[in-house]
């Protein structure tokens, strides 16, 4: 079973999709391109630590919503207190 999952990931088959879903109604054509996962890979091509990816997502959301932390937290689907705590850990002082 684990080998099947690894092969599916290499082909770009996402959760809830079958390997034969391309071309069928609701399936993706061609699967996920390697560039889709670029933000998740480090310079060495390996997976980045989750804390780094999360930090990038938080910083991006804060910029995207012009510093509106309530909106950033809502869009990230986390509590405002959690967002403030994570910002402190990242060394980003909320205004």
Protein Blocks (a to p, Z undefined) as FASTA:
>chain_A
ZZmmmmmmmnopaehiafklgopahiaehiaafklmmmmpcfkopacdfklmmmmmmmmm
mmmnnopaklmmmmnopafklmmmmmmmnopacZZ
